[in-house]
């Protein structure tokens, strides 16, 4: 199944890029580049959703076209 989630991307004063996923509380990633941070976020979301599915929990509905993960 494919899910799409809105992300919030910010860069701090030292250049670190942070990506947060509002639909999935406490899910975020950090990296030196935007591309890396988005890839790390996609990997984290995929892992988290696979874990939810394996334990029979509900998976948050898609909310946008920002990150696409296939679980």
N, CA, C and O atoms as a Tripos MOL2 file, in Angstrom:
@<TRIPOS>MOLECULE
protein
  284   283    71     0     0
PROTEIN
NO_CHARGES

@<TRIPOS>ATOM
      1 N           0.8470   -1.1660    0.0000 N.3       1 UNK1
      2 CA          0.0000    0.0000    0.0000 C.3       1 UNK1
      3 C           0.8920    1.2280    0.0000 C.2       1 UNK1
      4 O           1.9650    1.2130    0.6020 O.2       1 UNK1
      5 N           0.4710    2.2680   -0.6530 N.am      2 UNK2
      6 CA          1.2560    3.4970   -0.7270 C.3       2 UNK2
      7 C           0.6220    4.5410    0.1830 C.2       2 UNK2
      8 O          -0.5940    4.7370    0.1740 O.2       2 UNK2
      9 N           1.4660    5.2080    0.9690 N.am      3 UNK3
     10 CA          1.0230    6.2890    1.8440 C.3       3 UNK3
     11 C           1.8360    7.5360    1.5040 C.2       3 UNK3
     12 O           3.0020    7.4400    1.1220 O.2       3 UNK3
     13 N           1.2130    8.7030    1.6440 N.am      4 UNK4
     14 CA          1.8730    9.9810    1.3740 C.3       4 UNK4
     15 C           1.6350   10.8850    2.5730 C.2       4 UNK4
     16 O           0.5060   11.0260    3.0430 O.2       4 UNK4
     17 N           2.7180   11.5030    3.0670 N.am      5 UNK5
     18 CA          2.6180   12.3260    4.2630 C.3       5 UNK5
     19 C           3.2720   13.6860    4.0750 C.2       5 UNK5
     20 O           4.3280   13.8130    3.4570 O.2       5 UNK5
     21 N           2.6160   14.6880    4.6220 N.am      6 UNK6
     22 CA          3.1640   16.0400    4.6270 C.3       6 UNK6
     23 C           4.3710   16.0680    5.5520 C.2       6 UNK6
     24 O           4.3740   15.4150    6.5950 O.2       6 UNK6
     25 N           5.3900   16.8190    5.1740 N.am      7 UNK7
     26 CA          6.5630   16.9900    6.0200 C.3       7 UNK7
     27 C           6.8110   18.4730    6.2420 C.2       7 UNK7
     28 O           6.4100   19.3120    5.4350 O.2       7 UNK7
     29 N           7.4760   18.7820    7.3470 N.am      8 UNK8
     30 CA          7.9300   20.1330    7.6420 C.3       8 UNK8
     31 C           9.4510   20.0930    7.6390 C.2       8 UNK8
     32 O          10.0600   19.3330    8.3910 O.2       8 UNK8
     33 N          10.0560   20.9070    6.7960 N.am      9 UNK9
     34 CA         11.5090   20.9340    6.6690 C.3       9 UNK9
     35 C          12.0150   22.2630    7.2030 C.2       9 UNK9
     36 O          11.5120   23.3250    6.8360 O.2       9 UNK9
     37 N          13.0250   22.1950    8.0800 N.am     10 UNK10
     38 CA         13.6340   23.4170    8.6030 C.3      10 UNK10
     39 C          15.1450   23.2350    8.6780 C.2      10 UNK10
     40 O          15.6510   22.1160    8.7630 O.2      10 UNK10
     41 N          15.8490   24.3570    8.6450 N.am     11 UNK11
     42 CA         17.3080   24.3420    8.7460 C.3      11 UNK11
     43 C          17.7020   25.2370    9.9070 C.2      11 UNK11
     44 O          17.2330   26.3700   10.0120 O.2      11 UNK11
     45 N          18.5790   24.7210   10.7920 N.am     12 UNK12
     46 CA         19.0020   25.5310   11.9310 C.3      12 UNK12
     47 C          20.2280   26.3690   11.5690 C.2      12 UNK12
     48 O          20.7370   26.2900   10.4510 O.2      12 UNK12
     49 N          20.6940   27.1700   12.5240 N.am     13 UNK13
     50 CA         21.8090   28.0880   12.2910 C.3      13 UNK13
     51 C          23.1090   27.3850   11.9240 C.2      13 UNK13
     52 O          23.9670   27.9790   11.2710 O.2      13 UNK13
     53 N          23.2670   26.1340   12.3340 N.am     14 UNK14
     54 CA         24.4970   25.3990   12.0180 C.3      14 UNK14
     55 C          24.4020   24.6300   10.7080 C.2      14 UNK14
     56 O          25.3590   23.9630   10.3140 O.2      14 UNK14
     57 N          23.2620   24.7120   10.0270 N.am     15 UNK15
     58 CA         23.1000   24.0700    8.7280 C.3      15 UNK15
     59 C          22.4210   22.7120    8.7440 C.2      15 UNK15
     60 O          22.1720   22.1350    7.6850 O.2      15 UNK15
     61 N          22.1170   22.1930    9.9300 N.am     16 UNK16
     62 CA         21.4240   20.8990   10.0060 C.3      16 UNK16
     63 C          20.0030   21.0620    9.4910 C.2      16 UNK16
     64 O          19.3250   22.0400    9.8070 O.2      16 UNK16
     65 N          19.5600   20.0990    8.6990 N.am     17 UNK17
     66 CA         18.2040   20.0920    8.1540 C.3      17 UNK17
     67 C          17.3870   19.0890    8.9490 C.2      17 UNK17
     68 O          17.8010   17.9430    9.1220 O.2      17 UNK17
     69 N          16.2290   19.5180    9.4330 N.am     18 UNK18
     70 CA         15.3320   18.6590   10.1920 C.3      18 UNK18
     71 C          14.0370   18.4830    9.4150 C.2      18 UNK18
     72 O          13.4850   19.4400    8.8720 O.2      18 UNK18
     73 N          13.5640   17.2480    9.3730 N.am     19 UNK19
     74 CA         12.2830   16.9340    8.7390 C.3      19 UNK19
     75 C          11.3810   16.3370    9.8010 C.2      19 UNK19
     76 O          11.7500   15.3750   10.4760 O.2      19 UNK19
     77 N          10.1890   16.9150    9.9470 N.am     20 UNK20
     78 CA          9.1780   16.3930   10.8620 C.3      20 UNK20
     79 C           7.9840   15.9130   10.0380 C.2      20 UNK20
     80 O           7.7000   16.4370    8.9610 O.2      20 UNK20
     81 N           7.2950   14.9060   10.5700 N.am     21 UNK21
     82 CA          6.1160   14.3390    9.9050 C.3      21 UNK21
     83 C           4.9360   14.5210   10.8670 C.2      21 UNK21
     84 O           4.7370   13.6970   11.7590 O.2      21 UNK21
     85 N           4.1450   15.6010   10.6930 N.am     22 UNK22
     86 CA          3.0720   15.9050   11.6400 C.3      22 UNK22
     87 C           2.0650   14.7810   11.8740 C.2      22 UNK22
     88 O           1.5520   14.6420   12.9850 O.2      22 UNK22
     89 N           1.7750   13.9840   10.8590 N.am     23 UNK23
     90 CA          0.7930   12.9000   11.0090 C.3      23 UNK23
     91 C           1.3050   11.7560   11.8660 C.2      23 UNK23
     92 O           0.5290   10.9190   12.3250 O.2      23 UNK23
     93 N           2.6150   11.7230   12.0810 N.am     24 UNK24
     94 CA          3.2170   10.6450   12.8700 C.3      24 UNK24
     95 C           4.0140   11.3060   14.0030 C.2      24 UNK24
     96 O           5.1840   11.6440   13.8230 O.2      24 UNK24
     97 N           3.3800   11.4900   15.1650 N.am     25 UNK25
     98 CA          4.0270   12.1850   16.2690 C.3      25 UNK25
     99 C           5.4020   11.5960   16.6030 C.2      25 UNK25
    100 O           5.6100   10.3860   16.5200 O.2      25 UNK25
    101 N           6.3140   12.4570   16.9740 N.am     26 UNK26
    102 CA          7.6710   12.0950   17.3690 C.3      26 UNK26
    103 C           8.5130   11.5580   16.2170 C.2      26 UNK26
    104 O           9.6290   11.0930   16.4530 O.2      26 UNK26
    105 N           8.0260   11.6030   14.9910 N.am     27 UNK27
    106 CA          8.8070   11.1420   13.8430 C.3      27 UNK27
    107 C           9.5350   12.3340   13.2490 C.2      27 UNK27
    108 O           8.9070   13.2950   12.8060 O.2      27 UNK27
    109 N          10.8540   12.2710   13.2390 N.am     28 UNK28
    110 CA         11.6500   13.3140   12.6060 C.3      28 UNK28
    111 C          13.0070   12.7360   12.2130 C.2      28 UNK28
    112 O          13.4040   11.6690   12.6810 O.2      28 UNK28
    113 N          13.7010   13.4560   11.3510 N.am     29 UNK29
    114 CA         15.0440   13.0570   10.9600 C.3      29 UNK29
    115 C          15.8890   14.3100   10.8020 C.2      29 UNK29
    116 O          15.3650   15.4090   10.6190 O.2      29 UNK29
    117 N          17.1990   14.1320   10.8750 N.am     30 UNK30
    118 CA         18.1300   15.2450   10.7160 C.3      30 UNK30
    119 C          19.2780   14.8010    9.8240 C.2      30 UNK30
    120 O          19.6720   13.6340    9.8350 O.2      30 UNK30
    121 N          19.8070   15.7370    9.0570 N.am     31 UNK31
    122 CA         20.9500   15.4460    8.1970 C.3      31 UNK31
    123 C          21.6020   16.7600    7.7880 C.2      31 UNK31
    124 O          21.1150   17.8430    8.1130 O.2      31 UNK31
    125 N          22.7050   16.6420    7.0750 N.am     32 UNK32
    126 CA         23.4230   17.8250    6.6070 C.3      32 UNK32
    127 C          22.8080   18.4360    5.3580 C.2      32 UNK32
    128 O          23.0100   19.6190    5.0820 O.2      32 UNK32
    129 N          22.0500   17.6330    4.5920 N.am     33 UNK33
    130 CA         21.4030   18.1540    3.3830 C.3      33 UNK33
    131 C          19.9150   17.8460    3.4100 C.2      33 UNK33
    132 O          19.4560   16.9320    4.0960 O.2      33 UNK33
    133 N          19.1770   18.6350    2.6430 N.am     34 UNK34
    134 CA         17.7260   18.4330    2.5310 C.3      34 UNK34
    135 C          17.4210   17.0420    1.9660 C.2      34 UNK34
    136 O          16.5430   16.3410    2.4710 O.2      34 UNK34
    137 N          18.1410   16.6520    0.9300 N.am     35 UNK35
    138 CA         17.9080   15.3580    0.2900 C.3      35 UNK35
    139 C          18.1290   14.2110    1.2710 C.2      35 UNK35
    140 O          17.3280   13.2790    1.3350 O.2      35 UNK35
    141 N          19.2240   14.2850    2.0370 N.am     36 UNK36
    142 CA         19.5000   13.2390    3.0310 C.3      36 UNK36
    143 C          18.4180   13.1970    4.0940 C.2      36 UNK36
    144 O          17.9420   12.1230    4.4620 O.2      36 UNK36
    145 N          18.0290   14.3660    4.5870 N.am     37 UNK37
    146 CA         17.0180   14.4230    5.6460 C.3      37 UNK37
    147 C          15.6910   13.8450    5.1610 C.2      37 UNK37
    148 O          15.0190   13.1270    5.9020 O.2      37 UNK37
    149 N          15.3110   14.1530    3.9230 N.am     38 UNK38
    150 CA         14.0690   13.6030    3.3740 C.3      38 UNK38
    151 C          14.1640   12.0890    3.1900 C.2      38 UNK38
    152 O          13.1990   11.3720    3.4520 O.2      38 UNK38
    153 N          15.3160   11.6030    2.7440 N.am     39 UNK39
    154 CA         15.4880   10.1590    2.5850 C.3      39 UNK39
    155 C          15.4500    9.4620    3.9360 C.2      39 UNK39
    156 O          14.8150    8.4170    4.0790 O.2      39 UNK39
    157 N          16.1320   10.0380    4.9380 N.am     40 UNK40
    158 CA         16.1060    9.4630    6.2910 C.3      40 UNK40
    159 C          14.6780    9.4410    6.8270 C.2      40 UNK40
    160 O          14.2660    8.4690    7.4600 O.2      40 UNK40
    161 N          13.9130   10.5220    6.5730 N.am     41 UNK41
    162 CA         12.5270   10.5750    7.0350 C.3      41 UNK41
    163 C          11.6990    9.4880    6.3600 C.2      41 UNK41
    164 O          10.9140    8.8040    7.0180 O.2      41 UNK41
    165 N          11.8710    9.3270    5.0540 N.am     42 UNK42
    166 CA         11.1260    8.2870    4.3340 C.3      42 UNK42
    167 C          11.4610    6.9050    4.8900 C.2      42 UNK42
    168 O          10.5700    6.0740    5.0680 O.2      42 UNK42
    169 N          12.7380    6.6570    5.1650 N.am     43 UNK43
    170 CA         13.1440    5.3670    5.7320 C.3      43 UNK43
    171 C          12.5450    5.1600    7.1190 C.2      43 UNK43
    172 O          12.0820    4.0660    7.4430 O.2      43 UNK43
    173 N          12.5550    6.2100    7.9370 N.am     44 UNK44
    174 CA         11.9990    6.1100    9.2870 C.3      44 UNK44
    175 C          10.5000    5.8660    9.2600 C.2      44 UNK44
    176 O           9.9820    5.0480   10.0190 O.2      44 UNK44
    177 N           9.8020    6.5850    8.3770 N.am     45 UNK45
    178 CA          8.3560    6.4090    8.2580 C.3      45 UNK45
    179 C           8.0410    4.9930    7.7860 C.2      45 UNK45
    180 O           7.1430    4.3460    8.3260 O.2      45 UNK45
    181 N           8.7630    4.5130    6.7940 N.am     46 UNK46
    182 CA          8.5490    3.1550    6.2900 C.3      46 UNK46
    183 C           8.7200    2.1360    7.4000 C.2      46 UNK46
    184 O           7.8720    1.2620    7.5800 O.2      46 UNK46
    185 N           9.8050    2.2410    8.1440 N.am     47 UNK47
    186 CA         10.0790    1.3110    9.2370 C.3      47 UNK47
    187 C           8.9840    1.3790   10.3010 C.2      47 UNK47
    188 O           8.5100    0.3500   10.7830 O.2      47 UNK47
    189 N           8.5930    2.5870   10.6580 N.am     48 UNK48
    190 CA          7.5620    2.7700   11.6880 C.3      48 UNK48
    191 C           6.2280    2.1680   11.2440 C.2      48 UNK48
    192 O           5.5620    1.4810   12.0190 O.2      48 UNK48
    193 N           5.8420    2.4310    9.9920 N.am     49 UNK49
    194 CA          4.5540    1.9290    9.5090 C.3      49 UNK49
    195 C           4.5610    0.4120    9.3710 C.2      49 UNK49
    196 O           3.5500   -0.2350    9.6440 O.2      49 UNK49
    197 N           5.6810   -0.1630    8.9540 N.am     50 UNK50
    198 CA          5.7760   -1.6270    8.8870 C.3      50 UNK50
    199 C           5.6330   -2.2270   10.2760 C.2      50 UNK50
    200 O           5.0070   -3.2740   10.4400 O.2      50 UNK50
    201 N           6.2070   -1.5750   11.2670 N.am     51 UNK51
    202 CA          6.0850   -2.0410   12.6480 C.3      51 UNK51
    203 C           4.6370   -1.9600   13.1230 C.2      51 UNK51
    204 O           4.1380   -2.8840   13.7660 O.2      51 UNK51
    205 N           3.9630   -0.8530   12.8060 N.am     52 UNK52
    206 CA          2.5440   -0.7200   13.1740 C.3      52 UNK52
    207 C           1.7160   -1.8200   12.5170 C.2      52 UNK52
    208 O           0.8860   -2.4520   13.1710 O.2      52 UNK52
    209 N           1.9420   -2.0460   11.2270 N.am     53 UNK53
    210 CA          1.1780   -3.0610   10.5020 C.3      53 UNK53
    211 C           1.4230   -4.4530   11.0790 C.2      53 UNK53
    212 O           0.4900   -5.2430   11.2190 O.2      53 UNK53
    213 N           2.6740   -4.7510   11.4120 N.am     54 UNK54
    214 CA          3.0190   -6.0710   11.9490 C.3      54 UNK54
    215 C           2.3620   -6.3230   13.2950 C.2      54 UNK54
    216 O           2.0600   -7.4650   13.6410 O.2      54 UNK54
    217 N           2.1420   -5.2550   14.0560 N.am     55 UNK55
    218 CA          1.5270   -5.4290   15.3690 C.3      55 UNK55
    219 C           0.0190   -5.1940   15.3420 C.2      55 UNK55
    220 O          -0.6220   -5.1540   16.3920 O.2      55 UNK55
    221 N          -0.5510   -5.0390   14.1430 N.am     56 UNK56
    222 CA         -1.9990   -4.9100   14.0110 C.3      56 UNK56
    223 C          -2.5530   -3.5400   14.3450 C.2      56 UNK56
    224 O          -3.7630   -3.3890   14.5120 O.2      56 UNK56
    225 N          -1.7030   -2.5510   14.4450 N.am     57 UNK57
    226 CA         -2.1450   -1.1850   14.7610 C.3      57 UNK57
    227 C          -2.6120   -0.4740   13.4950 C.2      57 UNK57
    228 O          -2.2570   -0.8540   12.3790 O.2      57 UNK57
    229 N          -3.4190    0.5690   13.7000 N.am     58 UNK58
    230 CA         -3.8710    1.3810   12.5700 C.3      58 UNK58
    231 C          -2.7120    2.1830   12.0000 C.2      58 UNK58
    232 O          -1.8510    2.6570   12.7410 O.2      58 UNK58
    233 N          -2.6960    2.3310   10.6840 N.am     59 UNK59
    234 CA         -1.6920    3.1320    9.9930 C.3      59 UNK59
    235 C          -2.3410    4.4700    9.6490 C.2      59 UNK59
    236 O          -3.4400    4.4960    9.0940 O.2      59 UNK59
    237 N          -1.6700    5.5910    9.9730 N.am     60 UNK60
    238 CA         -2.2540    6.9050    9.6670 C.3      60 UNK60
    239 C          -2.5670    7.0360    8.1750 C.2      60 UNK60
    240 O          -1.7900    6.6010    7.3250 O.2      60 UNK60
    241 N          -3.7170    7.6410    7.8740 N.am     61 UNK61
    242 CA         -4.1040    7.8670    6.4900 C.3      61 UNK61
    243 C          -3.1560    8.8450    5.8230 C.2      61 UNK61
    244 O          -2.5340    9.6740    6.4880 O.2      61 UNK61
    245 N          -3.0510    8.7440    4.5030 N.am     62 UNK62
    246 CA         -2.2710    9.7020    3.7310 C.3      62 UNK62
    247 C          -2.8350   11.0930    3.9530 C.2      62 UNK62
    248 O          -4.0370   11.2590    4.1640 O.2      62 UNK62
    249 N          -1.9480   12.1080    3.9050 N.am     63 UNK63
    250 CA         -2.4470   13.4670    4.0630 C.3      63 UNK63
    251 C          -1.9200   14.4360    3.0100 C.2      63 UNK63
    252 O          -2.3240   15.5990    2.9960 O.2      63 UNK63
    253 N          -1.0210   13.9810    2.1210 N.am     64 UNK64
    254 CA         -0.4860   14.8490    1.0790 C.3      64 UNK64
    255 C           0.3960   14.0550    0.1320 C.2      64 UNK64
    256 O           0.3790   12.8250    0.1620 O.2      64 UNK64
    257 N           1.1560   14.7250   -0.6960 N.am     65 UNK65
    258 CA          2.0380   14.0710   -1.6630 C.3      65 UNK65
    259 C           3.5170   14.3010   -1.3800 C.2      65 UNK65
    260 O           4.3140   14.2800   -2.3180 O.2      65 UNK65
    261 N           3.9200   14.5200   -0.1300 N.am     66 UNK66
    262 CA          5.3010   14.8780    0.1700 C.3      66 UNK66
    263 C           6.2440   13.6880    0.2670 C.2      66 UNK66
    264 O           7.3080   13.7060   -0.3530 O.2      66 UNK66
    265 N           5.8960   12.6720    1.0130 N.am     67 UNK67
    266 CA          6.7300   11.4810    1.1440 C.3      67 UNK67
    267 C           5.8920   10.2920    0.7090 C.2      67 UNK67
    268 O           4.7410   10.1540    1.1230 O.2      67 UNK67
    269 N           6.4590    9.4450   -0.1130 N.am     68 UNK68
    270 CA          5.7580    8.2510   -0.5650 C.3      68 UNK68
    271 C           6.4810    7.0460   -0.0230 C.2      68 UNK68
    272 O           7.6740    6.8720   -0.2730 O.2      68 UNK68
    273 N           5.7740    6.2040    0.7200 N.am     69 UNK69
    274 CA          6.3570    4.9840    1.2460 C.3      69 UNK69
    275 C           5.4840    3.8050    0.8560 C.2      69 UNK69
    276 O           4.2580    3.9100    0.8360 O.2      69 UNK69
    277 N           6.1070    2.7040    0.5510 N.am     70 UNK70
    278 CA          5.3980    1.4980    0.1400 C.3      70 UNK70
    279 C           5.6020    0.4490    1.2240 C.2      70 UNK70
    280 O           6.7290    0.0160    1.4660 O.2      70 UNK70
    281 N           4.5130    0.0350    1.8820 N.am     71 UNK71
    282 CA          4.6300   -0.9650    2.9460 C.3      71 UNK71
    283 C           3.8080   -2.1850    2.6240 C.2      71 UNK71
    284 O           3.7820   -3.1360    3.4040 O.2      71 UNK71
@<TRIPOS>BOND
     1     1     2 1
     2     2     3 1
     3     3     4 2
     4     3     5 am
     5     5     6 1
     6     6     7 1
     7     7     8 2
     8     7     9 am
     9     9    10 1
    10    10    11 1
    11    11    12 2
    12    11    13 am
    13    13    14 1
    14    14    15 1
    15    15    16 2
    16    15    17 am
    17    17    18 1
    18    18    19 1
    19    19    20 2
    20    19    21 am
    21    21    22 1
    22    22    23 1
    23    23    24 2
    24    23    25 am
    25    25    26 1
    26    26    27 1
    27    27    28 2
    28    27    29 am
    29    29    30 1
    30    30    31 1
    31    31    32 2
    32    31    33 am
    33    33    34 1
    34    34    35 1
    35    35    36 2
    36    35    37 am
    37    37    38 1
    38    38    39 1
    39    39    40 2
    40    39    41 am
    41    41    42 1
    42    42    43 1
    43    43    44 2
    44    43    45 am
    45    45    46 1
    46    46    47 1
    47    47    48 2
    48    47    49 am
    49    49    50 1
    50    50    51 1
    51    51    52 2
    52    51    53 am
    53    53    54 1
    54    54    55 1
    55    55    56 2
    56    55    57 am
    57    57    58 1
    58    58    59 1
    59    59    60 2
    60    59    61 am
    61    61    62 1
    62    62    63 1
    63    63    64 2
    64    63    65 am
    65    65    66 1
    66    66    67 1
    67    67    68 2
    68    67    69 am
    69    69    70 1
    70    70    71 1
    71    71    72 2
    72    71    73 am
    73    73    74 1
    74    74    75 1
    75    75    76 2
    76    75    77 am
    77    77    78 1
    78    78    79 1
    79    79    80 2
    80    79    81 am
    81    81    82 1
    82    82    83 1
    83    83    84 2
    84    83    85 am
    85    85    86 1
    86    86    87 1
    87    87    88 2
    88    87    89 am
    89    89    90 1
    90    90    91 1
    91    91    92 2
    92    91    93 am
    93    93    94 1
    94    94    95 1
    95    95    96 2
    96    95    97 am
    97    97    98 1
    98    98    99 1
    99    99   100 2
   100    99   101 am
   101   101   102 1
   102   102   103 1
   103   103   104 2
   104   103   105 am
   105   105   106 1
   106   106   107 1
   107   107   108 2
   108   107   109 am
   109   109   110 1
   110   110   111 1
   111   111   112 2
   112   111   113 am
   113   113   114 1
   114   114   115 1
   115   115   116 2
   116   115   117 am
   117   117   118 1
   118   118   119 1
   119   119   120 2
   120   119   121 am
   121   121   122 1
   122   122   123 1
   123   123   124 2
   124   123   125 am
   125   125   126 1
   126   126   127 1
   127   127   128 2
   128   127   129 am
   129   129   130 1
   130   130   131 1
   131   131   132 2
   132   131   133 am
   133   133   134 1
   134   134   135 1
   135   135   136 2
   136   135   137 am
   137   137   138 1
   138   138   139 1
   139   139   140 2
   140   139   141 am
   141   141   142 1
   142   142   143 1
   143   143   144 2
   144   143   145 am
   145   145   146 1
   146   146   147 1
   147   147   148 2
   148   147   149 am
   149   149   150 1
   150   150   151 1
   151   151   152 2
   152   151   153 am
   153   153   154 1
   154   154   155 1
   155   155   156 2
   156   155   157 am
   157   157   158 1
   158   158   159 1
   159   159   160 2
   160   159   161 am
   161   161   162 1
   162   162   163 1
   163   163   164 2
   164   163   165 am
   165   165   166 1
   166   166   167 1
   167   167   168 2
   168   167   169 am
   169   169   170 1
   170   170   171 1
   171   171   172 2
   172   171   173 am
   173   173   174 1
   174   174   175 1
   175   175   176 2
   176   175   177 am
   177   177   178 1
   178   178   179 1
   179   179   180 2
   180   179   181 am
   181   181   182 1
   182   182   183 1
   183   183   184 2
   184   183   185 am
   185   185   186 1
   186   186   187 1
   187   187   188 2
   188   187   189 am
   189   189   190 1
   190   190   191 1
   191   191   192 2
   192   191   193 am
   193   193   194 1
   194   194   195 1
   195   195   196 2
   196   195   197 am
   197   197   198 1
   198   198   199 1
   199   199   200 2
   200   199   201 am
   201   201   202 1
   202   202   203 1
   203   203   204 2
   204   203   205 am
   205   205   206 1
   206   206   207 1
   207   207   208 2
   208   207   209 am
   209   209   210 1
   210   210   211 1
   211   211   212 2
   212   211   213 am
   213   213   214 1
   214   214   215 1
   215   215   216 2
   216   215   217 am
   217   217   218 1
   218   218   219 1
   219   219   220 2
   220   219   221 am
   221   221   222 1
   222   222   223 1
   223   223   224 2
   224   223   225 am
   225   225   226 1
   226   226   227 1
   227   227   228 2
   228   227   229 am
   229   229   230 1
   230   230   231 1
   231   231   232 2
   232   231   233 am
   233   233   234 1
   234   234   235 1
   235   235   236 2
   236   235   237 am
   237   237   238 1
   238   238   239 1
   239   239   240 2
   240   239   241 am
   241   241   242 1
   242   242   243 1
   243   243   244 2
   244   243   245 am
   245   245   246 1
   246   246   247 1
   247   247   248 2
   248   247   249 am
   249   249   250 1
   250   250   251 1
   251   251   252 2
   252   251   253 am
   253   253   254 1
   254   254   255 1
   255   255   256 2
   256   255   257 am
   257   257   258 1
   258   258   259 1
   259   259   260 2
   260   259   261 am
   261   261   262 1
   262   262   263 1
   263   263   264 2
   264   263   265 am
   265   265   266 1
   266   266   267 1
   267   267   268 2
   268   267   269 am
   269   269   270 1
   270   270   271 1
   271   271   272 2
   272   271   273 am
   273   273   274 1
   274   274   275 1
   275   275   276 2
   276   275   277 am
   277   277   278 1
   278   278   279 1
   279   279   280 2
   280   279   281 am
   281   281   282 1
   282   282   283 1
   283   283   284 2
@<TRIPOS>SUBSTRUCTURE
     1 UNK1         2 RESIDUE 1 A UNK
     2 UNK2         6 RESIDUE 1 A UNK
     3 UNK3        10 RESIDUE 1 A UNK
     4 UNK4        14 RESIDUE 1 A UNK
     5 UNK5        18 RESIDUE 1 A UNK
     6 UNK6        22 RESIDUE 1 A UNK
     7 UNK7        26 RESIDUE 1 A UNK
     8 UNK8        30 RESIDUE 1 A UNK
     9 UNK9        34 RESIDUE 1 A UNK
    10 UNK10       38 RESIDUE 1 A UNK
    11 UNK11       42 RESIDUE 1 A UNK
    12 UNK12       46 RESIDUE 1 A UNK
    13 UNK13       50 RESIDUE 1 A UNK
    14 UNK14       54 RESIDUE 1 A UNK
    15 UNK15       58 RESIDUE 1 A UNK
    16 UNK16       62 RESIDUE 1 A UNK
    17 UNK17       66 RESIDUE 1 A UNK
    18 UNK18       70 RESIDUE 1 A UNK
    19 UNK19       74 RESIDUE 1 A UNK
    20 UNK20       78 RESIDUE 1 A UNK
    21 UNK21       82 RESIDUE 1 A UNK
    22 UNK22       86 RESIDUE 1 A UNK
    23 UNK23       90 RESIDUE 1 A UNK
    24 UNK24       94 RESIDUE 1 A UNK
    25 UNK25       98 RESIDUE 1 A UNK
    26 UNK26      102 RESIDUE 1 A UNK
    27 UNK27      106 RESIDUE 1 A UNK
    28 UNK28      110 RESIDUE 1 A UNK
    29 UNK29      114 RESIDUE 1 A UNK
    30 UNK30      118 RESIDUE 1 A UNK
    31 UNK31      122 RESIDUE 1 A UNK
    32 UNK32      126 RESIDUE 1 A UNK
    33 UNK33      130 RESIDUE 1 A UNK
    34 UNK34      134 RESIDUE 1 A UNK
    35 UNK35      138 RESIDUE 1 A UNK
    36 UNK36      142 RESIDUE 1 A UNK
    37 UNK37      146 RESIDUE 1 A UNK
    38 UNK38      150 RESIDUE 1 A UNK
    39 UNK39      154 RESIDUE 1 A UNK
    40 UNK40      158 RESIDUE 1 A UNK
    41 UNK41      162 RESIDUE 1 A UNK
    42 UNK42      166 RESIDUE 1 A UNK
    43 UNK43      170 RESIDUE 1 A UNK
    44 UNK44      174 RESIDUE 1 A UNK
    45 UNK45      178 RESIDUE 1 A UNK
    46 UNK46      182 RESIDUE 1 A UNK
    47 UNK47      186 RESIDUE 1 A UNK
    48 UNK48      190 RESIDUE 1 A UNK
    49 UNK49      194 RESIDUE 1 A UNK
    50 UNK50      198 RESIDUE 1 A UNK
    51 UNK51      202 RESIDUE 1 A UNK
    52 UNK52      206 RESIDUE 1 A UNK
    53 UNK53      210 RESIDUE 1 A UNK
    54 UNK54      214 RESIDUE 1 A UNK
    55 UNK55      218 RESIDUE 1 A UNK
    56 UNK56      222 RESIDUE 1 A UNK
    57 UNK57      226 RESIDUE 1 A UNK
    58 UNK58      230 RESIDUE 1 A UNK
    59 UNK59      234 RESIDUE 1 A UNK
    60 UNK60      238 RESIDUE 1 A UNK
    61 UNK61      242 RESIDUE 1 A UNK
    62 UNK62      246 RESIDUE 1 A UNK
    63 UNK63      250 RESIDUE 1 A UNK
    64 UNK64      254 RESIDUE 1 A UNK
    65 UNK65      258 RESIDUE 1 A UNK
    66 UNK66      262 RESIDUE 1 A UNK
    67 UNK67      266 RESIDUE 1 A UNK
    68 UNK68      270 RESIDUE 1 A UNK
    69 UNK69      274 RESIDUE 1 A UNK
    70 UNK70      278 RESIDUE 1 A UNK
    71 UNK71      282 RESIDUE 1 A UNK
